Amino acid sequence: MTVLPVVSSQEARRHARRLVLKHPGELATVLGLHGLSTACGLTAPRLLGDLVEDVRAGVDSVSTAAVLILAFVLAQSLLLGLAVSSTARLSEKVVAELREEFLDDLLRLPLARVEEAGVGDVLTRSTRDVDALARVARYALPSTLVALTTIATTVGALLLTGWLMVVPVLLLVPVLWPVTRWYLGRAREGYLRERTSYAQTAETLAETVAGARTVEALSRVPQRTARMDRAVEKTYGAQRHTLWLRSVFLPVTDTAIALPTVLTVVLGGLAYDQGWVSLAGVTAATLYTQQLTGQIDILLFWQDKLQVGGASLARLLGVRQEADPEHAAAAPERAAAHRDLRLSGAGFAYTDGQEVLRDIDLTIRQGERVAVVGPSGAGKTTLVRLLTGTDRPSTGTVTVGDVPLADIPRSTLRAEIALVTQDHHIFRGTLRDNLLLAAPEADEKELRAALEAVGAWDWACETGLDASLQGPGAELAPDRAQQLSLARLLLSDPHTLVLDEATSLLSPRSARDVERSLAAVTAGRTVISVAHRLHTAHDADRVLVMDGGRIVEDGSHTELLRKDGAYAALWRSWHGAGV
């Protein structure tokens, strides 16, 4: 399976930094609250150290010191609560913007690229990766920010207490630095591999569920089960690898974290005995070290979740590399001047060296009704995929109004050239909701006109426009779903309609009626139909006959019958079959 790309860790960090810096005021508030909270937290140990010194000197009243300590502890709690709340709001805002950007990038992915990557990769990026990033934003980022702020200020407080008291903390560096570097050097690739395995498992599961009836009918259950077992085994192996990384990293860091506090007490006692530091200094330094190592422990613990979040962010941003860029509006405006579709020397190959289309030179004038016919495998569907911009030609060009389709933003292109295939999707919601997807401002009269044009008004009235299309017994039959899909196409009002066997699920008589109705309401528009039944070709202004990836005949129904070539043979065969 060819998955979508992944950006580098540097690019992921740069993008995360840009998102955060988009809100400088909120970021300054967050940093300020964390700084004040940490300052209050550092004041209490100092006061407690002074209190111990005073008690040793024989001072009886400790009420003032106790009240001050209590006041600073309460102030720290209040400020920390505000800081965490502010951090959470900022994090959620950043994640919300990232979700919106990802959805926008996902909707701009070329359809061919989505099909190549498979539903599993897209699904896991849209669910697992987004959820992982949200968890990091809610918990890991606030905790990391608190830890970093506390570590920086506590080291400063230790230096003020006495430079000697910093030594036990510095002894952590030769222990934590190599193991952290070892872990970080392997964690990103490990988590990327893990999340790719999720995509492969989801792809296998989705494919099996979608084709469940076929799997059962062909007695392929053992083979599909074995394939799923292999996918799960890969996921299991990837998870074991990341678990092994954590099982090495976390125990080493947890053991190392306990050492500085012990060393501070020992070293502080020796320094006090030599008169180098006061008892208040030793007490404060011990409390500072304990607080510092606690925050280092938290920081290291969240490194694991940050690596997961970094891998997820890299996967989300990877979609952007494949998404079609949004161009300036000038290209669509130029395309609107005249809307002739033109292929010049166009060829296409799904794999190198195996061309499906070869040297196609074709011009379809605005307003023409064109039927594309030919035997199975002739390249009909591939041709219309090029004409709609779904695929890009391997050689040659495809233009509309002299503007390459590749230069037109996908959102604009879809509004101008609409494709309806025999595959369609009915969204959860009501019949009205599904229609309004194509034209949110459409009124009742416009909805009725679209339904009447595709022969769906009678059953739509019976069902009700506000009837739910979800739940047991509420699903539309395939032929009705196809009519609804065609009605949406009319409501979207494109200048070019491409129908790839769009009426194949209807009965011959219903298909004939729908196509005649469509002909009436699409007058003046370009209509390109892959003909499943040859009466479509009979009604067209022009018929393209394809064979072997080339257009072998081009003309009207009458002209091609006179030629007595490939089209005439197809027509006789179709009529001879009694269709």
Disulfide bonds with the S-S distance in Angstrom:
none
